Structure formats: structure tokens, C-alpha cells
Amino acid sequence: MSVIRYTSAHAFLAAAEPLLMMAEAENNLIIGVTRGLARNPSAANSPYLATSGEDERVLACGAYIAPFKLMITRANREPIAALARDAFTAVPGLEGVTGPDRSAADFAAAWSKLSGVPPRIGMRLRIHETRGVTDSGLSRPPGRLRKAMEDDLERLCAWTETFVAEAKLPEKVDAKAVVAGGIKSGRLHVWDDEGPASMAAWAGKTPSGVRLNFVYTPPELRGQGYATACVSALTGQQLEKGNSFCWLYTDLFAGASPNIFKRIGYRPVSDVTEYYLR
């Protein structure tokens, strides 16, 4: 089993994209991130981009951009273990890995054999996909979807800090940078009912679809349908722009949030597990 490292996202995608596109929904994160890196190579310093395989066949892919977790594809144990052995040499300080349940577990186990450190499970997530919005029977709260604006910056920064705390994300998040970037790019949206009531964003464009993320409603405004309306409207907007699919992730340990998305047409397609390696 051989591993090939790539010095550019363009080279990586030329080799990896045929495999990645066989499960576009499951691989939407790695596709979106590496395609973004191909458009803007200066966005990451020395990324780890690799494939493992045999007989010129790509069987597994891995991509890492500091300080995030290594992303991997679904594959049999040996191609995944080969990636783990190579990454252990190339990125010895790697904090974690994320990917389809079994493959992430196989990677974590192979890494643990080398490091002597037992892996720890982080978040368990589920990818949901839709080709169309099906919320015609739902009552919609007052307001409308609009792009977030500079005047929203302070409020949305506070929401983002609370969102990160509620999600118990271990990675440091620069709320101001994230929100300002979302506003500048036009990706961050709010449901406005005499002021922002909920927020959501789109990211990670793939050849056929786009990922929705950053869905948040402050506690005092929950239960009024704002998040459902915001995600529904943003999903419809992205599909109208020519995307065949929209994807989003939910936390398997979160309570009611998956029901929000189910009501507007999202269906589960794959489960993902994160492991901490140190």
C-alpha cells in the first residue's frame, strides 16, 4: 500500500476527485475545503494532502489544514492505516481526525499504535442532504431572509461566541474574524424580524452542491420557528442558484435540531465521528 503526498490542492484534486465524487455528500467537507484551497493556495501554510492506494488506484484520501482535524474518506482498514502511518511522520503534532465512523476509528487506532496515546471520541455528527425544500405546510414566522450586514457585526459576534461555547468546540474561534468574513463574502445570512432573530451561512461549494452551517438562534428567540425559516429560505436560495444539493451537519448528541431540518426536506446520508489523538 503506497501513499502519495501532493504539494498543491490542484494536484491532489486531479488524483483524488474521482474517488471523492463517488460519495459527494459524504465527502463534501474535504471537497469544499480543497477546492477552496485550489482557488486560494495562500489560505493555508503547508497543508497535508495525500492519497493511499495500490496499482495506481486511489483507495483513500486525507487532507489537513492547521489547526483543524485531518479529514479522511471512507475506505478499508489498510488504506486508512497507511494514511495514518504517513501522517504520523508528516504531521506529528496532529490533534485529531474526522471522517466516516469506521474509517475514523481505524485511523485513530493505527495512530494510537504509533503514539501510545489512546484516542478519545469527540463529536459524532450526521450529514443530511436535500434536493428540494418541503416546508409548504409549515407556518412561517414574520420576517425575511437577508444577508448579514456590518451593522449586525457586534450582535452576531456575541451569538458566535455563545454558539462555540454551547457546541463545546475545543478549537479557538476568532468570532469577529469569522463573522466579518461571512459578511464580506455574502455567505452569512440572518432571518430578520425587526432585527436578526436567527443566522445561517453557506460554505464549502462542491461541483454539485453546497454546505450550510453556522445555524444559530439565541435562547430567548428559540421555539418560534426562526431557525427553520432561516435554513429553509437559505436552502431554497442556494438550490435556485443552480446547486443540485444542499448539505448540513447535525450533532448526534443534540436534542431537537435534526427535526428542524427533517421538516424542510433534509434526510440523513452518512455518520461522521471525530477523534482526538493527543
Secondary structure, DSSP 8 states (H G I E B T S, - for coil): -EEEE-SSHHHHHHHHHHHHGGGTTTTHHHHHHHHHHHH-GGGSSS-EEEEEEETTEEEEEEEE-TTS-EEE----HHHHHHHHHHHHHH-TT--EEEEEHHHHHHHHHHHHHHH----EEEEEEEEEEESS---TTS---S-EEEE--GGGHHHHHHHHHHHHHHHT--S---HHHHHHHHHHHT-EEEEESSSEEEEEEEE---SSEEEEEEEE--GGGTTSSHHHHHHHHHHHHHHHTT-SEEEEEEETT-SSHHHHHHHTT-EEEEEEEEEE--
